[in-house]
């Protein structure tokens, strides 16, 4: 049974920082790439960042480049999204997504965690 559990998030003032994590139970750590998305109610889900299964390749949405950092600790089977210089427009529900290397059309989702940035 596969379960992605997210921690972190919360309320922060603009300019502040938060970190969210995603632990994947039931998956081998190097069997998936990890992707973070975010979504506000009534809006489409938006790509935020991606990290390869080994952690050596990352990519970011233009809106978060140089502010957010994606990382992972394969020994803990956990991915992280460090968010700095947060803006009110970063307010969203953040979801982690584990995309299987062998079957890229199949993935698992975390439950989502709310990030709220107040001005």
Secondary structure, 3 states (H helix, E strand, C coil): CCEEEEEECEEEECCCCEEEEEEEECCCHHHEEEEEEEECCCCCCEEEEEECCCCCCEEECCCCCCCEEEEEECCCCEEEEEECCCCHHHCEEEEEEEEECCCCCCEEEECCEEEEEEC
